Amino acid sequence: MRRARDLVTLPIKLSLPMLLPVFAVAMDGPAEAAALHQHYLESKGLRSSDEQLAVMQRHKNSYRAFGAVASTLNYIPVLSW
């Protein structure tokens, strides 16, 4: 899925190099948030992916914001360790 998205968005990434970080944060934010929050959701008793997805859908905007901040911090070398 991610490879297909990368192939589709490659022309945009090549033609607009200054907007690449903004575009990448917008695209990768929700996935980043889900990956970072997975252990927390499992510790709260939400073991199945359907239950976790339901929580993420209920709090979609919060996950987008959290993922955007996490992805942005990954672009800063000292903070991405």
N, CA, C and O atoms as a Maestro MAE file, in Angstrom:
{
 s_m_m2io_version
 :::
 2.0.0
}

f_m_ct {
 s_m_title
 :::
 protein
 m_atom[324] {
  # First column is atom index #
  i_m_mmod_type
  r_m_x_coord
  r_m_y_coord
  r_m_z_coord
  i_m_residue_number
  s_m_chain_name
  s_m_pdb_residue_name
  s_m_pdb_atom_name
  i_m_atomic_number
  :::
  1 25 0.828 -1.185 0.000 1 A "MET " " N  " 7
  2 3 0.000 0.000 0.000 1 A "MET " " CA " 6
  3 2 0.877 1.254 0.000 1 A "MET " " C  " 6
  4 15 0.642 2.184 -0.772 1 A "MET " " O  " 8
  5 25 1.877 1.271 0.863 2 A "ARG " " N  " 7
  6 3 2.728 2.449 0.955 2 A "ARG " " CA " 6
  7 2 3.556 2.639 -0.314 2 A "ARG " " C  " 6
  8 15 3.765 3.767 -0.760 2 A "ARG " " O  " 8
  9 25 4.026 1.536 -0.893 3 A "ARG " " N  " 7
  10 3 4.807 1.627 -2.133 3 A "ARG " " CA " 6
  11 2 3.956 2.195 -3.269 3 A "ARG " " C  " 6
  12 15 4.430 3.013 -4.058 3 A "ARG " " O  " 8
  13 25 2.707 1.762 -3.347 4 A "ALA " " N  " 7
  14 3 1.823 2.269 -4.395 4 A "ALA " " CA " 6
  15 2 1.610 3.770 -4.220 4 A "ALA " " C  " 6
  16 15 1.634 4.522 -5.194 4 A "ALA " " O  " 8
  17 25 1.404 4.202 -2.984 5 A "ARG " " N  " 7
  18 3 1.227 5.628 -2.716 5 A "ARG " " CA " 6
  19 2 2.492 6.403 -3.058 5 A "ARG " " C  " 6
  20 15 2.419 7.512 -3.587 5 A "ARG " " O  " 8
  21 25 3.651 5.824 -2.760 6 A "ASP " " N  " 7
  22 3 4.916 6.489 -3.092 6 A "ASP " " CA " 6
  23 2 5.085 6.633 -4.601 6 A "ASP " " C  " 6
  24 15 5.568 7.663 -5.072 6 A "ASP " " O  " 8
  25 25 4.697 5.623 -5.356 7 A "LEU " " N  " 7
  26 3 4.806 5.713 -6.812 7 A "LEU " " CA " 6
  27 2 3.856 6.755 -7.389 7 A "LEU " " C  " 6
  28 15 4.211 7.479 -8.320 7 A "LEU " " O  " 8
  29 25 2.659 6.828 -6.839 8 A "VAL " " N  " 7
  30 3 1.683 7.796 -7.330 8 A "VAL " " CA " 6
  31 2 2.109 9.222 -6.998 8 A "VAL " " C  " 6
  32 15 1.921 10.132 -7.805 8 A "VAL " " O  " 8
  33 25 2.672 9.415 -5.834 9 A "THR " " N  " 7
  34 3 3.034 10.767 -5.407 9 A "THR " " CA " 6
  35 2 4.440 11.180 -5.824 9 A "THR " " C  " 6
  36 15 4.859 12.300 -5.533 9 A "THR " " O  " 8
  37 25 5.169 10.310 -6.493 10 A "LEU " " N  " 7
  38 3 6.531 10.633 -6.908 10 A "LEU " " CA " 6
  39 2 6.613 11.877 -7.795 10 A "LEU " " C  " 6
  40 15 7.496 12.704 -7.570 10 A "LEU " " O  " 8
  41 25 5.744 12.050 -8.785 11 A "PRO " " N  " 7
  42 3 5.832 13.272 -9.586 11 A "PRO " " CA " 6
  43 2 5.636 14.551 -8.764 11 A "PRO " " C  " 6
  44 15 6.282 15.566 -9.027 11 A "PRO " " O  " 8
  45 25 4.769 14.501 -7.794 12 A "ILE " " N  " 7
  46 3 4.554 15.669 -6.941 12 A "ILE " " CA " 6
  47 2 5.803 15.943 -6.113 12 A "ILE " " C  " 6
  48 15 6.224 17.090 -5.961 12 A "ILE " " O  " 8
  49 25 6.380 14.887 -5.589 13 A "LYS " " N  " 7
  50 3 7.573 15.045 -4.762 13 A "LYS " " CA " 6
  51 2 8.744 15.607 -5.564 13 A "LYS " " C  " 6
  52 15 9.530 16.399 -5.045 13 A "LYS " " O  " 8
  53 25 8.861 15.204 -6.812 14 A "LEU " " N  " 7
  54 3 9.968 15.674 -7.641 14 A "LEU " " CA " 6
  55 2 9.745 17.094 -8.152 14 A "LEU " " C  " 6
  56 15 10.702 17.852 -8.315 14 A "LEU " " O  " 8
  57 25 8.497 17.457 -8.404 15 A "SER " " N  " 7
  58 3 8.229 18.772 -8.962 15 A "SER " " CA " 6
  59 2 8.127 19.854 -7.890 15 A "SER " " C  " 6
  60 15 8.298 21.035 -8.192 15 A "SER " " O  " 8
  61 25 7.856 19.478 -6.669 16 A "LEU " " N  " 7
  62 3 7.707 20.450 -5.590 16 A "LEU " " CA " 6
  63 2 8.608 20.090 -4.413 16 A "LEU " " C  " 6
  64 15 8.100 19.740 -3.347 16 A "LEU " " O  " 8
  65 25 9.926 20.166 -4.571 17 A "PRO " " N  " 7
  66 3 10.814 19.697 -3.504 17 A "PRO " " CA " 6
  67 2 10.697 20.500 -2.208 17 A "PRO " " C  " 6
  68 15 10.961 19.964 -1.132 17 A "PRO " " O  " 8
  69 25 10.310 21.763 -2.288 18 A "MET " " N  " 7
  70 3 10.188 22.566 -1.070 18 A "MET " " CA " 6
  71 2 8.976 22.148 -0.241 18 A "MET " " C  " 6
  72 15 8.949 22.345 0.973 18 A "MET " " O  " 8
  73 25 7.987 21.577 -0.896 19 A "LEU " " N  " 7
  74 3 6.780 21.154 -0.185 19 A "LEU " " CA " 6
  75 2 6.839 19.696 0.252 19 A "LEU " " C  " 6
  76 15 5.893 19.196 0.861 19 A "LEU " " O  " 8
  77 25 7.918 19.019 -0.046 20 A "LEU " " N  " 7
  78 3 8.042 17.604 0.292 20 A "LEU " " CA " 6
  79 2 7.847 17.325 1.781 20 A "LEU " " C  " 6
  80 15 7.083 16.421 2.120 20 A "LEU " " O  " 8
  81 25 8.499 18.056 2.685 21 A "PRO " " N  " 7
  82 3 8.278 17.756 4.103 21 A "PRO " " CA " 6
  83 2 6.827 17.955 4.541 21 A "PRO " " C  " 6
  84 15 6.301 17.162 5.322 21 A "PRO " " O  " 8
  85 25 6.188 18.994 4.052 22 A "VAL " " N  " 7
  86 3 4.779 19.250 4.412 22 A "VAL " " CA " 6
  87 2 3.900 18.131 3.872 22 A "VAL " " C  " 6
  88 15 3.021 17.628 4.572 22 A "VAL " " O  " 8
  89 25 4.139 17.750 2.635 23 A "PHE " " N  " 7
  90 3 3.363 16.685 2.013 23 A "PHE " " CA " 6
  91 2 3.590 15.352 2.727 23 A "PHE " " C  " 6
  92 15 2.641 14.602 2.957 23 A "PHE " " O  " 8
  93 25 4.816 15.062 3.070 24 A "ALA " " N  " 7
  94 3 5.135 13.804 3.751 24 A "ALA " " CA " 6
  95 2 4.502 13.733 5.134 24 A "ALA " " C  " 6
  96 15 4.009 12.682 5.542 24 A "ALA " " O  " 8
  97 25 4.514 14.853 5.855 25 A "VAL " " N  " 7
  98 3 3.897 14.882 7.183 25 A "VAL " " CA " 6
  99 2 2.392 14.653 7.074 25 A "VAL " " C  " 6
  100 15 1.813 13.919 7.875 25 A "VAL " " O  " 8
  101 25 1.768 15.273 6.096 26 A "ALA " " N  " 7
  102 3 0.322 15.104 5.923 26 A "ALA " " CA " 6
  103 2 -0.036 13.668 5.547 26 A "ALA " " C  " 6
  104 15 -1.058 13.145 5.992 26 A "ALA " " O  " 8
  105 25 0.799 13.032 4.730 27 A "MET " " N  " 7
  106 3 0.507 11.671 4.293 27 A "MET " " CA " 6
  107 2 0.859 10.620 5.345 27 A "MET " " C  " 6
  108 15 0.139 9.633 5.497 27 A "MET " " O  " 8
  109 25 1.948 10.822 6.062 28 A "ASP " " N  " 7
  110 3 2.432 9.806 6.994 28 A "ASP " " CA " 6
  111 2 1.952 10.000 8.426 28 A "ASP " " C  " 6
  112 15 2.138 9.114 9.259 28 A "ASP " " O  " 8
  113 25 1.343 11.131 8.727 29 A "GLY " " N  " 7
  114 3 0.928 11.428 10.093 29 A "GLY " " CA " 6
  115 2 0.021 10.387 10.726 29 A "GLY " " C  " 6
  116 15 0.337 9.887 11.805 29 A "GLY " " O  " 8
  117 25 -1.096 10.042 10.096 30 A "PRO " " N  " 7
  118 3 -1.988 9.048 10.710 30 A "PRO " " CA " 6
  119 2 -1.335 7.683 10.906 30 A "PRO " " C  " 6
  120 15 -1.560 7.033 11.927 30 A "PRO " " O  " 8
  121 25 -0.528 7.240 9.941 31 A "ALA " " N  " 7
  122 3 0.146 5.939 10.082 31 A "ALA " " CA " 6
  123 2 1.175 5.992 11.203 31 A "ALA " " C  " 6
  124 15 1.334 5.031 11.955 31 A "ALA " " O  " 8
  125 25 1.869 7.115 11.311 32 A "GLU " " N  " 7
  126 3 2.860 7.289 12.380 32 A "GLU " " CA " 6
  127 2 2.178 7.240 13.749 32 A "GLU " " C  " 6
  128 15 2.680 6.601 14.675 32 A "GLU " " O  " 8
  129 25 1.046 7.909 13.871 33 A "ALA " " N  " 7
  130 3 0.314 7.922 15.140 33 A "ALA " " CA " 6
  131 2 -0.176 6.529 15.503 33 A "ALA " " C  " 6
  132 15 -0.090 6.117 16.660 33 A "ALA " " O  " 8
  133 25 -0.686 5.812 14.525 34 A "ALA " " N  " 7
  134 3 -1.168 4.454 14.787 34 A "ALA " " CA " 6
  135 2 -0.043 3.543 15.250 34 A "ALA " " C  " 6
  136 15 -0.216 2.753 16.178 34 A "ALA " " O  " 8
  137 25 1.107 3.653 14.602 35 A "ALA " " N  " 7
  138 3 2.243 2.814 14.984 35 A "ALA " " CA " 6
  139 2 2.746 3.150 16.383 35 A "ALA " " C  " 6
  140 15 3.091 2.257 17.156 35 A "ALA " " O  " 8
  141 25 2.784 4.429 16.702 36 A "LEU " " N  " 7
  142 3 3.286 4.834 18.017 36 A "LEU " " CA " 6
  143 2 2.298 4.524 19.136 36 A "LEU " " C  " 6
  144 15 2.701 4.313 20.280 36 A "LEU " " O  " 8
  145 25 1.027 4.496 18.817 37 A "HIS " " N  " 7
  146 3 0.002 4.289 19.843 37 A "HIS " " CA " 6
  147 2 -0.425 2.841 19.993 37 A "HIS " " C  " 6
  148 15 -1.203 2.521 20.892 37 A "HIS " " O  " 8
  149 25 0.060 1.966 19.140 38 A "GLN " " N  " 7
  150 3 -0.386 0.581 19.159 38 A "GLN " " CA " 6
  151 2 -0.124 -0.099 20.507 38 A "GLN " " C  " 6
  152 15 -1.007 -0.776 21.034 38 A "GLN " " O  " 8
  153 25 1.054 0.069 21.060 39 A "HIS " " N  " 7
  154 3 1.376 -0.565 22.340 39 A "HIS " " CA " 6
  155 2 0.463 -0.038 23.445 39 A "HIS " " C  " 6
  156 15 0.012 -0.805 24.297 39 A "HIS " " O  " 8
  157 25 0.191 1.256 23.434 40 A "TYR " " N  " 7
  158 3 -0.704 1.854 24.433 40 A "TYR " " CA " 6
  159 2 -2.106 1.255 24.335 40 A "TYR " " C  " 6
  160 15 -2.708 0.908 25.351 40 A "TYR " " O  " 8
  161 25 -2.620 1.134 23.119 41 A "LEU " " N  " 7
  162 3 -3.963 0.584 22.951 41 A "LEU " " CA " 6
  163 2 -4.019 -0.885 23.366 41 A "LEU " " C  " 6
  164 15 -5.014 -1.333 23.936 41 A "LEU " " O  " 8
  165 25 -2.961 -1.628 23.085 42 A "GLU " " N  " 7
  166 3 -2.917 -3.027 23.523 42 A "GLU " " CA " 6
  167 2 -2.886 -3.122 25.040 42 A "GLU " " C  " 6
  168 15 -3.498 -4.024 25.613 42 A "GLU " " O  " 8
  169 25 -2.190 -2.215 25.695 43 A "SER " " N  " 7
  170 3 -2.133 -2.247 27.154 43 A "SER " " CA " 6
  171 2 -3.479 -1.870 27.778 43 A "SER " " C  " 6
  172 15 -3.744 -2.212 28.930 43 A "SER " " O  " 8
  173 25 -4.316 -1.180 27.035 44 A "LYS " " N  " 7
  174 3 -5.655 -0.828 27.511 44 A "LYS " " CA " 6
  175 2 -6.674 -1.921 27.223 44 A "LYS " " C  " 6
  176 15 -7.857 -1.758 27.523 44 A "LYS " " O  " 8
  177 25 -6.230 -3.036 26.645 45 A "GLY " " N  " 7
  178 3 -7.114 -4.166 26.417 45 A "GLY " " CA " 6
  179 2 -7.699 -4.225 25.017 45 A "GLY " " C  " 6
  180 15 -8.547 -5.077 24.753 45 A "GLY " " O  " 8
  181 25 -7.285 -3.366 24.123 46 A "LEU " " N  " 7
  182 3 -7.778 -3.377 22.749 46 A "LEU " " CA " 6
  183 2 -6.804 -4.187 21.897 46 A "LEU " " C  " 6
  184 15 -5.894 -3.635 21.278 46 A "LEU " " O  " 8
  185 25 -7.006 -5.497 21.875 47 A "ARG " " N  " 7
  186 3 -6.054 -6.383 21.221 47 A "ARG " " CA " 6
  187 2 -6.300 -6.489 19.710 47 A "ARG " " C  " 6
  188 15 -5.341 -6.548 18.940 47 A "ARG " " O  " 8
  189 25 -7.549 -6.513 19.279 48 A "SER " " N  " 7
  190 3 -7.807 -6.705 17.849 48 A "SER " " CA " 6
  191 2 -7.637 -5.397 17.086 48 A "SER " " C  " 6
  192 15 -7.828 -4.307 17.625 48 A "SER " " O  " 8
  193 25 -7.278 -5.537 15.838 49 A "SER " " N  " 7
  194 3 -7.066 -4.345 15.011 49 A "SER " " CA " 6
  195 2 -8.376 -3.608 14.752 49 A "SER " " C  " 6
  196 15 -8.374 -2.395 14.543 49 A "SER " " O  " 8
  197 25 -9.501 -4.340 14.764 50 A "ASP " " N  " 7
  198 3 -10.800 -3.682 14.567 50 A "ASP " " CA " 6
  199 2 -11.131 -2.752 15.734 50 A "ASP " " C  " 6
  200 15 -11.635 -1.647 15.531 50 A "ASP " " O  " 8
  201 25 -10.849 -3.198 16.940 51 A "GLU " " N  " 7
  202 3 -11.090 -2.348 18.110 51 A "GLU " " CA " 6
  203 2 -10.182 -1.123 18.089 51 A "GLU " " C  " 6
  204 15 -10.618 -0.011 18.390 51 A "GLU " " O  " 8
  205 25 -8.927 -1.334 17.734 52 A "GLN " " N  " 7
  206 3 -7.985 -0.215 17.670 52 A "GLN " " CA " 6
  207 2 -8.388 0.766 16.577 52 A "GLN " " C  " 6
  208 15 -8.297 1.979 16.766 52 A "GLN " " O  " 8
  209 25 -8.831 0.250 15.440 53 A "LEU " " N  " 7
  210 3 -9.263 1.105 14.344 53 A "LEU " " CA " 6
  211 2 -10.493 1.919 14.733 53 A "LEU " " C  " 6
  212 15 -10.619 3.080 14.345 53 A "LEU " " O  " 8
  213 25 -11.401 1.313 15.500 54 A "ALA " " N  " 7
  214 3 -12.595 2.036 15.948 54 A "ALA " " CA " 6
  215 2 -12.216 3.209 16.849 54 A "ALA " " C  " 6
  216 15 -12.796 4.289 16.740 54 A "ALA " " O  " 8
  217 25 -11.246 3.002 17.736 55 A "VAL " " N  " 7
  218 3 -10.784 4.092 18.603 55 A "VAL " " CA " 6
  219 2 -10.129 5.180 17.767 55 A "VAL " " C  " 6
  220 15 -10.349 6.368 18.003 55 A "VAL " " O  " 8
  221 25 -9.328 4.779 16.799 56 A "MET " " N  " 7
  222 3 -8.649 5.762 15.955 56 A "MET " " CA " 6
  223 2 -9.634 6.549 15.097 56 A "MET " " C  " 6
  224 15 -9.430 7.737 14.850 56 A "MET " " O  " 8
  225 25 -10.696 5.897 14.646 57 A "GLN " " N  " 7
  226 3 -11.714 6.603 13.867 57 A "GLN " " CA " 6
  227 2 -12.491 7.593 14.727 57 A "GLN " " C  " 6
  228 15 -12.851 8.676 14.268 57 A "GLN " " O  " 8
  229 25 -12.746 7.214 15.980 58 A "ARG " " N  " 7
  230 3 -13.462 8.115 16.889 58 A "ARG " " CA " 6
  231 2 -12.651 9.368 17.189 58 A "ARG " " C  " 6
  232 15 -13.214 10.448 17.370 58 A "ARG " " O  " 8
  233 25 -11.346 9.227 17.242 59 A "HIS " " N  " 7
  234 3 -10.457 10.342 17.587 59 A "HIS " " CA " 6
  235 2 -9.563 10.695 16.392 59 A "HIS " " C  " 6
  236 15 -8.371 10.951 16.562 59 A "HIS " " O  " 8
  237 25 -10.133 10.707 15.198 60 A "LYS " " N  " 7
  238 3 -9.366 10.869 13.967 60 A "LYS " " CA " 6
  239 2 -8.541 12.153 13.945 60 A "LYS " " C  " 6
  240 15 -7.366 12.119 13.582 60 A "LYS " " O  " 8
  241 25 -9.133 13.280 14.323 61 A "ASN " " N  " 7
  242 3 -8.408 14.547 14.272 61 A "ASN " " CA " 6
  243 2 -7.266 14.600 15.291 61 A "ASN " " C  " 6
  244 15 -6.207 15.161 15.012 61 A "ASN " " O  " 8
  245 25 -7.480 14.027 16.445 62 A "SER " " N  " 7
  246 3 -6.413 13.983 17.446 62 A "SER " " CA " 6
  247 2 -5.251 13.119 16.963 62 A "SER " " C  " 6
  248 15 -4.088 13.461 17.179 62 A "SER " " O  " 8
  249 25 -5.565 12.002 16.311 63 A "TYR " " N  " 7
  250 3 -4.510 11.143 15.775 63 A "TYR " " CA " 6
  251 2 -3.756 11.830 14.648 63 A "TYR " " C  " 6
  252 15 -2.539 11.684 14.534 63 A "TYR " " O  " 8
  253 25 -4.469 12.579 13.815 64 A "ARG " " N  " 7
  254 3 -3.793 13.319 12.743 64 A "ARG " " CA " 6
  255 2 -2.827 14.340 13.327 64 A "ARG " " C  " 6
  256 15 -1.693 14.466 12.865 64 A "ARG " " O  " 8
  257 25 -3.275 15.064 14.339 65 A "ALA " " N  " 7
  258 3 -2.417 16.081 14.958 65 A "ALA " " CA " 6
  259 2 -1.209 15.431 15.629 65 A "ALA " " C  " 6
  260 15 -0.081 15.900 15.477 65 A "ALA " " O  " 8
  261 25 -1.448 14.355 16.368 66 A "PHE " " N  " 7
  262 3 -0.357 13.646 17.034 66 A "PHE " " CA " 6
  263 2 0.639 13.107 16.005 66 A "PHE " " C  " 6
  264 15 1.851 13.226 16.187 66 A "PHE " " O  " 8
  265 25 0.130 12.520 14.938 67 A "GLY " " N  " 7
  266 3 0.996 11.987 13.897 67 A "GLY " " CA " 6
  267 2 1.767 13.071 13.162 67 A "GLY " " C  " 6
  268 15 2.920 12.874 12.780 67 A "GLY " " O  " 8
  269 25 1.123 14.219 12.967 68 A "ALA " " N  " 7
  270 3 1.814 15.325 12.299 68 A "ALA " " CA " 6
  271 2 2.979 15.828 13.142 68 A "ALA " " C  " 6
  272 15 4.058 16.103 12.618 68 A "ALA " " O  " 8
  273 25 2.758 15.947 14.437 69 A "VAL " " N  " 7
  274 3 3.844 16.393 15.319 69 A "VAL " " CA " 6
  275 2 4.956 15.349 15.357 69 A "VAL " " C  " 6
  276 15 6.134 15.696 15.284 69 A "VAL " " O  " 8
  277 25 4.589 14.075 15.469 70 A "ALA " " N  " 7
  278 3 5.599 13.014 15.515 70 A "ALA " " CA " 6
  279 2 6.400 12.958 14.213 70 A "ALA " " C  " 6
  280 15 7.620 12.797 14.238 70 A "ALA " " O  " 8
  281 25 5.718 13.090 13.088 71 A "SER " " N  " 7
  282 3 6.423 13.070 11.796 71 A "SER " " CA " 6
  283 2 7.308 14.295 11.628 71 A "SER " " C  " 6
  284 15 8.407 14.195 11.082 71 A "SER " " O  " 8
  285 25 6.844 15.443 12.087 72 A "THR " " N  " 7
  286 3 7.641 16.664 12.004 72 A "THR " " CA " 6
  287 2 8.903 16.533 12.836 72 A "THR " " C  " 6
  288 15 9.982 16.932 12.398 72 A "THR " " O  " 8
  289 25 8.779 15.981 14.023 73 A "LEU " " N  " 7
  290 3 9.943 15.808 14.883 73 A "LEU " " CA " 6
  291 2 10.942 14.815 14.295 73 A "LEU " " C  " 6
  292 15 12.133 14.884 14.602 73 A "LEU " " O  " 8
  293 25 10.474 13.895 13.457 74 A "ASN " " N  " 7
  294 3 11.386 12.961 12.793 74 A "ASN " " CA " 6
  295 2 12.286 13.651 11.784 74 A "ASN " " C  " 6
  296 15 13.342 13.124 11.437 74 A "ASN " " O  " 8
  297 25 11.887 14.814 11.313 75 A "TYR " " N  " 7
  298 3 12.714 15.560 10.361 75 A "TYR " " CA " 6
  299 2 13.833 16.332 11.041 75 A "TYR " " C  " 6
  300 15 14.747 16.809 10.368 75 A "TYR " " O  " 8
  301 25 13.781 16.462 12.351 76 A "ILE " " N  " 7
  302 3 14.821 17.176 13.086 76 A "ILE " " CA " 6
  303 2 15.822 16.134 13.579 76 A "ILE " " C  " 6
  304 15 15.472 15.292 14.406 76 A "ILE " " O  " 8
  305 25 17.046 16.174 13.090 77 A "PRO " " N  " 7
  306 3 18.004 15.090 13.372 77 A "PRO " " CA " 6
  307 2 18.221 14.790 14.863 77 A "PRO " " C  " 6
  308 15 18.274 13.620 15.244 77 A "PRO " " O  " 8
  309 25 18.342 15.788 15.688 78 A "VAL " " N  " 7
  310 3 18.615 15.547 17.106 78 A "VAL " " CA " 6
  311 2 17.410 14.918 17.797 78 A "VAL " " C  " 6
  312 15 17.576 14.112 18.713 78 A "VAL " " O  " 8
  313 25 16.208 15.274 17.372 79 A "LEU " " N  " 7
  314 3 15.006 14.790 18.036 79 A "LEU " " CA " 6
  315 2 14.497 13.446 17.495 79 A "LEU " " C  " 6
  316 15 13.567 12.869 18.058 79 A "LEU " " O  " 8
  317 25 15.086 12.956 16.430 80 A "SER " " N  " 7
  318 3 14.581 11.708 15.832 80 A "SER " " CA " 6
  319 2 15.366 10.472 16.276 80 A "SER " " C  " 6
  320 15 15.199 9.404 15.687 80 A "SER " " O  " 8
  321 25 16.190 10.586 17.266 81 A "TRP " " N  " 7
  322 3 16.978 9.442 17.734 81 A "TRP " " CA " 6
  323 2 16.136 8.397 18.336 81 A "TRP " " C  " 6
  324 15 16.650 7.369 18.778 81 A "TRP " " O  " 8
  :::
 }
 m_bond[323] {
  # First column is bond index #
  i_m_from
  i_m_to
  i_m_order
  :::
  1 1 2 1
  2 2 3 1
  3 3 4 2
  4 3 5 1
  5 5 6 1
  6 6 7 1
  7 7 8 2
  8 7 9 1
  9 9 10 1
  10 10 11 1
  11 11 12 2
  12 11 13 1
  13 13 14 1
  14 14 15 1
  15 15 16 2
  16 15 17 1
  17 17 18 1
  18 18 19 1
  19 19 20 2
  20 19 21 1
  21 21 22 1
  22 22 23 1
  23 23 24 2
  24 23 25 1
  25 25 26 1
  26 26 27 1
  27 27 28 2
  28 27 29 1
  29 29 30 1
  30 30 31 1
  31 31 32 2
  32 31 33 1
  33 33 34 1
  34 34 35 1
  35 35 36 2
  36 35 37 1
  37 37 38 1
  38 38 39 1
  39 39 40 2
  40 39 41 1
  41 41 42 1
  42 42 43 1
  43 43 44 2
  44 43 45 1
  45 45 46 1
  46 46 47 1
  47 47 48 2
  48 47 49 1
  49 49 50 1
  50 50 51 1
  51 51 52 2
  52 51 53 1
  53 53 54 1
  54 54 55 1
  55 55 56 2
  56 55 57 1
  57 57 58 1
  58 58 59 1
  59 59 60 2
  60 59 61 1
  61 61 62 1
  62 62 63 1
  63 63 64 2
  64 63 65 1
  65 65 66 1
  66 66 67 1
  67 67 68 2
  68 67 69 1
  69 69 70 1
  70 70 71 1
  71 71 72 2
  72 71 73 1
  73 73 74 1
  74 74 75 1
  75 75 76 2
  76 75 77 1
  77 77 78 1
  78 78 79 1
  79 79 80 2
  80 79 81 1
  81 81 82 1
  82 82 83 1
  83 83 84 2
  84 83 85 1
  85 85 86 1
  86 86 87 1
  87 87 88 2
  88 87 89 1
  89 89 90 1
  90 90 91 1
  91 91 92 2
  92 91 93 1
  93 93 94 1
  94 94 95 1
  95 95 96 2
  96 95 97 1
  97 97 98 1
  98 98 99 1
  99 99 100 2
  100 99 101 1
  101 101 102 1
  102 102 103 1
  103 103 104 2
  104 103 105 1
  105 105 106 1
  106 106 107 1
  107 107 108 2
  108 107 109 1
  109 109 110 1
  110 110 111 1
  111 111 112 2
  112 111 113 1
  113 113 114 1
  114 114 115 1
  115 115 116 2
  116 115 117 1
  117 117 118 1
  118 118 119 1
  119 119 120 2
  120 119 121 1
  121 121 122 1
  122 122 123 1
  123 123 124 2
  124 123 125 1
  125 125 126 1
  126 126 127 1
  127 127 128 2
  128 127 129 1
  129 129 130 1
  130 130 131 1
  131 131 132 2
  132 131 133 1
  133 133 134 1
  134 134 135 1
  135 135 136 2
  136 135 137 1
  137 137 138 1
  138 138 139 1
  139 139 140 2
  140 139 141 1
  141 141 142 1
  142 142 143 1
  143 143 144 2
  144 143 145 1
  145 145 146 1
  146 146 147 1
  147 147 148 2
  148 147 149 1
  149 149 150 1
  150 150 151 1
  151 151 152 2
  152 151 153 1
  153 153 154 1
  154 154 155 1
  155 155 156 2
  156 155 157 1
  157 157 158 1
  158 158 159 1
  159 159 160 2
  160 159 161 1
  161 161 162 1
  162 162 163 1
  163 163 164 2
  164 163 165 1
  165 165 166 1
  166 166 167 1
  167 167 168 2
  168 167 169 1
  169 169 170 1
  170 170 171 1
  171 171 172 2
  172 171 173 1
  173 173 174 1
  174 174 175 1
  175 175 176 2
  176 175 177 1
  177 177 178 1
  178 178 179 1
  179 179 180 2
  180 179 181 1
  181 181 182 1
  182 182 183 1
  183 183 184 2
  184 183 185 1
  185 185 186 1
  186 186 187 1
  187 187 188 2
  188 187 189 1
  189 189 190 1
  190 190 191 1
  191 191 192 2
  192 191 193 1
  193 193 194 1
  194 194 195 1
  195 195 196 2
  196 195 197 1
  197 197 198 1
  198 198 199 1
  199 199 200 2
  200 199 201 1
  201 201 202 1
  202 202 203 1
  203 203 204 2
  204 203 205 1
  205 205 206 1
  206 206 207 1
  207 207 208 2
  208 207 209 1
  209 209 210 1
  210 210 211 1
  211 211 212 2
  212 211 213 1
  213 213 214 1
  214 214 215 1
  215 215 216 2
  216 215 217 1
  217 217 218 1
  218 218 219 1
  219 219 220 2
  220 219 221 1
  221 221 222 1
  222 222 223 1
  223 223 224 2
  224 223 225 1
  225 225 226 1
  226 226 227 1
  227 227 228 2
  228 227 229 1
  229 229 230 1
  230 230 231 1
  231 231 232 2
  232 231 233 1
  233 233 234 1
  234 234 235 1
  235 235 236 2
  236 235 237 1
  237 237 238 1
  238 238 239 1
  239 239 240 2
  240 239 241 1
  241 241 242 1
  242 242 243 1
  243 243 244 2
  244 243 245 1
  245 245 246 1
  246 246 247 1
  247 247 248 2
  248 247 249 1
  249 249 250 1
  250 250 251 1
  251 251 252 2
  252 251 253 1
  253 253 254 1
  254 254 255 1
  255 255 256 2
  256 255 257 1
  257 257 258 1
  258 258 259 1
  259 259 260 2
  260 259 261 1
  261 261 262 1
  262 262 263 1
  263 263 264 2
  264 263 265 1
  265 265 266 1
  266 266 267 1
  267 267 268 2
  268 267 269 1
  269 269 270 1
  270 270 271 1
  271 271 272 2
  272 271 273 1
  273 273 274 1
  274 274 275 1
  275 275 276 2
  276 275 277 1
  277 277 278 1
  278 278 279 1
  279 279 280 2
  280 279 281 1
  281 281 282 1
  282 282 283 1
  283 283 284 2
  284 283 285 1
  285 285 286 1
  286 286 287 1
  287 287 288 2
  288 287 289 1
  289 289 290 1
  290 290 291 1
  291 291 292 2
  292 291 293 1
  293 293 294 1
  294 294 295 1
  295 295 296 2
  296 295 297 1
  297 297 298 1
  298 298 299 1
  299 299 300 2
  300 299 301 1
  301 301 302 1
  302 302 303 1
  303 303 304 2
  304 303 305 1
  305 305 306 1
  306 306 307 1
  307 307 308 2
  308 307 309 1
  309 309 310 1
  310 310 311 1
  311 311 312 2
  312 311 313 1
  313 313 314 1
  314 314 315 1
  315 315 316 2
  316 315 317 1
  317 317 318 1
  318 318 319 1
  319 319 320 2
  320 319 321 1
  321 321 322 1
  322 322 323 1
  323 323 324 2
  :::
 }
}
